[in-house]
Amino acid sequence: MFTLRVAQAIPRSAAVAGTHTLRFQSTIVRVSDSIKRDHRELEEYYNNMMVSKDADTAKRWQNQFVWELARHSIAEEIVVYPAMEKYIANGLAMAEKDRSEHQTVKNKLYDFQSMDPQSSEFRPALQSLWADLSEHIKEEERDDLPALEKAIDQAESERLGDSFSRTKHFVPTRSHPSAPNKPPYETVAGMLATPLDKLRDMFAKFPKEDTPKSGKSAEMIG
């Protein structure tokens, strides 16, 4: 238990999260597959919040959602977007558009991450956040990731996928919208924010193996 908690900084209640967040250690996958896997998990966490029957369940999935989205966004900005700029002909414009969309999501996530699930603002804030995030996910999977995969070979894609997954273990786990969104400044800012975020994680509630789930797609719930 102790080893796993150090490896993934606590959430999804250790063993439950381990099947997802530590998978890269045994199987190297293409970068697009790593990113899409995160997207599906974020959809799952959103759905679970939307169907939660009590505040405790909603709070656990809220913390899981924030934890995953914050790490995912920063890892993309540190690893994936520079690769897009390097390898794709119009990659600079593509990456800047993605960073702009990330900023919108980060701002909303910052407001949402401390909300009480019993607040009347909780569900509208979540739906507004998801509306922006789901559109970003759709565009990224339709346009950006195929363009990146087309521009690189499998070995480079797997290297980026491994770097993306590993970077997620060393970045902040909460939204900090005022922080830089490009390396190396984002990397430095992240190193300063990460210890405090992970300290907060130690005292936060996260899903357990028996925490209720939706079992439904985002389209069915949204």
Phi and psi in degrees as a GROMACS rama.xvg file:
@    title "Ramachandran Plot"
@    xaxis  label "Phi"
@    yaxis  label "Psi"
@TYPE xy
-62.1263  -42.0358  PHE-2
-62.7063  -42.7537  THR-3
-66.9513  -39.7232  LEU-4
-63.9805  -37.3129  ARG-5
-66.9919  -42.4736  VAL-6
-63.1965  -37.8169  ALA-7
-119.525  10.9136  GLN-8
60.841  35.4633  ALA-9
95.2547  -65.7384  ILE-10
-54.7942  177.311  PRO-11
-25.5835  57.6398  ARG-12
53.0596  54.7495  SER-13
56.1176  -97.745  ALA-14
-61.168  -34.6614  ALA-15
-64.0593  -44.9353  VAL-16
-74.0437  -28.4433  ALA-17
-58.4475  -32.6522  GLY-18
-66.3091  -21.8221  THR-19
-99.9071  -57.1055  HIS-20
-75.6122  -20.91  THR-21
-105.634  7.03694  LEU-22
-61.7357  -30.8684  ARG-23
-62.7038  -19.4057  PHE-24
-69.3473  -27.69  GLN-25
-106.049  -19.5383  SER-26
-137.269  117.615  THR-27
-85.6289  126.772  ILE-28
-125.073  165.67  VAL-29
-65.1009  153.397  ARG-30
-61.338  -37.3408  VAL-31
-64.8526  -35.0918  SER-32
-68.4597  -38.5593  ASP-33
-61.9645  -43.2611  SER-34
-68.8888  -43.8475  ILE-35
-63.4989  -35.4154  LYS-36
-61.7959  -42.6555  ARG-37
-61.4198  -42.4042  ASP-38
-58.4961  -43.6048  HIS-39
-65.559  -36.372  ARG-40
-67.8242  -39.9098  GLU-41
-63.2656  -39.372  LEU-42
-60.4997  -42.3228  GLU-43
-61.5051  -44.5391  GLU-44
-67.4919  -39.0955  TYR-45
-59.861  -49.2867  TYR-46
-58.75  -41.84  ASN-47
-63.8433  -36.9515  ASN-48
-66.2984  -41.3338  MET-49
-65.5667  -27.8531  MET-50
-106.09  5.87652  VAL-51
-59.9772  137.022  SER-52
-93.9035  -11.2369  LYS-53
-146.285  162.874  ASP-54
-66.6426  -35.398  ALA-55
-64.5954  -44.5448  ASP-56
-63.1469  -44.9373  THR-57
-61.1401  -41.0042  ALA-58
-65.0668  -39.8816  LYS-59
-62.6512  -44.6599  ARG-60
-73.0084  -30.4645  TRP-61
-60.8914  -48.6867  GLN-62
-61.4798  -39.02  ASN-63
-66.1107  -42.3977  GLN-64
-62.511  -47.9441  PHE-65
-61.5672  -46.2115  VAL-66
-57.2374  -45.2569  TRP-67
-74.5741  -43.465  GLU-68
-67.102  -40.6155  LEU-69
-61.0022  -47.0279  ALA-70
-66.3849  -43.0775  ARG-71
-60.4536  -47.0883  HIS-72
-63.0054  -45.7118  SER-73
-68.5582  -38.9365  ILE-74
-63.6996  -37.1917  ALA-75
-62.886  -43.1666  GLU-76
-68.771  -29.9655  GLU-77
-84.3241  -36.7301  ILE-78
-108.488  -50.3171  VAL-79
-81.2478  -46.0796  VAL-80
-66.01  -39.2896  TYR-81
-60.4988  -34.7231  PRO-82
-66.3473  -38.6285  ALA-83
-62.2746  -42.8393  MET-84
-63.8777  -34.7371  GLU-85
-76.8073  -40.2599  LYS-86
-105.326  -23.1822  TYR-87
-101.256  138.948  ILE-88
-55.9155  -46.7121  ALA-89
-103.6  29.0618  ASN-90
-63.8972  -32.3499  GLY-91
-63.242  -48.2668  LEU-92
-64.1279  -38.9481  ALA-93
-63.552  -45.138  MET-94
-67.3775  -39.453  ALA-95
-64.5767  -38.0001  GLU-96
-63.1099  -42.8689  LYS-97
-65.7996  -39.3159  ASP-98
-63.8755  -38.892  ARG-99
-63.9149  -41.963  SER-100
-66.3796  -38.3119  GLU-101
-60.1595  -40.9019  HIS-102
-62.4912  -40.8466  GLN-103
-60.9282  -44.4465  THR-104
-66.065  -42.6693  VAL-105
-60.363  -41.3458  LYS-106
-61.335  -43.4393  ASN-107
-71.4872  -36.532  LYS-108
-66.0187  -36.3051  LEU-109
-60.027  -43.1148  TYR-110
-69.9929  -37.3137  ASP-111
-76.1691  -32.7861  PHE-112
-63.5521  -21.9517  GLN-113
-106.693  5.48309  SER-114
-72.086  145.548  MET-115
-81.4099  126.411  ASP-116
-56.6352  -20.6172  PRO-117
-84.9301  -6.28249  GLN-118
-72.3481  145.765  SER-119
-66.9995  -15.5938  SER-120
-87.5341  -13.1887  GLU-121
-60.6503  -56.9156  PHE-122
-65.9296  -45.5662  ARG-123
-59.8446  -38.9097  PRO-124
-65.2045  -41.3091  ALA-125
-64.6479  -43.8324  LEU-126
-65.8895  -38.2218  GLN-127
-65.3533  -43.5538  SER-128
-60.9877  -45.9022  LEU-129
-67.8003  -32.7254  TRP-130
-59.3171  -45.0968  ALA-131
-70.4891  -43.9465  ASP-132
-65.8554  -43.6362  LEU-133
-64.7086  -35.4643  SER-134
-67.0497  -40.7469  GLU-135
-61.9271  -44.3059  HIS-136
-60.3931  -44.7889  ILE-137
-59.6126  -47.4036  LYS-138
-66.4816  -38.9729  GLU-139
-64.7543  -43.0636  GLU-140
-74.8193  -28.6175  GLU-141
-82.1891  -39.3771  ARG-142
-113.571  -54.7993  ASP-143
-70.1284  -51.4553  ASP-144
-65.6529  -43.706  LEU-145
-59.7623  -38.4704  PRO-146
-64.9733  -40.7333  ALA-147
-66.8525  -45.3788  LEU-148
-62.813  -35.3992  GLU-149
-67.6652  -28.5131  LYS-150
-88.0453  -10.8156  ALA-151
-128.152  161.113  ILE-152
-88.7317  175.162  ASP-153
-64.0864  -38.611  GLN-154
-61.4984  -42.4802  ALA-155
-69.7852  -37.3528  GLU-156
-62.3008  -42.3908  SER-157
-68.3151  -35.7479  GLU-158
-63.7522  -44.1977  ARG-159
-65.4768  -38.9008  LEU-160
-62.5958  -40.9756  GLY-161
-67.0161  -42.9398  ASP-162
-64.5746  -41.439  SER-163
-59.2684  -48.2499  PHE-164
-64.7403  -41.2562  SER-165
-69.9278  -37.851  ARG-166
-60.8822  -33.6348  THR-167
-60.4945  -21.3517  LYS-168
-82.7762  -7.07595  HIS-169
-126.817  18.5511  PHE-170
-118.832  165.862  VAL-171
-56.9356  151.585  PRO-172
-111.421  11.6514  THR-173
-136.163  163.685  ARG-174
-77.8863  132.821  SER-175
-131.892  77.755  HIS-176
-63.2466  -19.8348  PRO-177
-84.7334  -6.42261  SER-178
-74.6425  154.582  ALA-179
-59.1212  153.857  PRO-180
-117.287  19.5709  ASN-181
-136.358  143.795  LYS-182
-72.9191  154.404  PRO-183
-86.1643  -9.77886  PRO-184
-65.6461  -36.7525  TYR-185
-64.9464  -37.5035  GLU-186
-63.463  -43.9933  THR-187
-65.2958  -45.8181  VAL-188
-61.5669  -38.71  ALA-189
-64.3045  -37.9012  GLY-190
-63.95  -31.1701  MET-191
-77.4085  -36.007  LEU-192
-84.8189  -28.4639  ALA-193
-57.7067  -47.7906  THR-194
-57.663  -41.1915  PRO-195
-67.3287  -40.9523  LEU-196
-61.3637  -43.191  ASP-197
-72.0904  -27.224  LYS-198
-66.036  -42.887  LEU-199
-60.1029  -40.5683  ARG-200
-59.0345  -33.6247  ASP-201
-63.2172  -25.0112  MET-202
-108.822  3.37437  PHE-203
-93.384  157.47  ALA-204
-90.2896  133.702  LYS-205
-126.974  163.193  PHE-206
-59.5111  144.128  PRO-207
-105.516  173.457  LYS-208
-59.4377  -30.4074  GLU-209
-99.4739  9.79863  ASP-210
-67.8169  130.252  THR-211
-57.7467  143.818  PRO-212
-124.097  165.548  LYS-213
-83.0143  -43.8542  SER-214
69.5818  19.888  GLY-215
-126.285  160.972  LYS-216
-81.3602  161.104  SER-217
-61.1901  -35.711  ALA-218
-65.2221  -34.1866  GLU-219
-71.3971  -27.6244  MET-220
-100.973  -41.7509  ILE-221
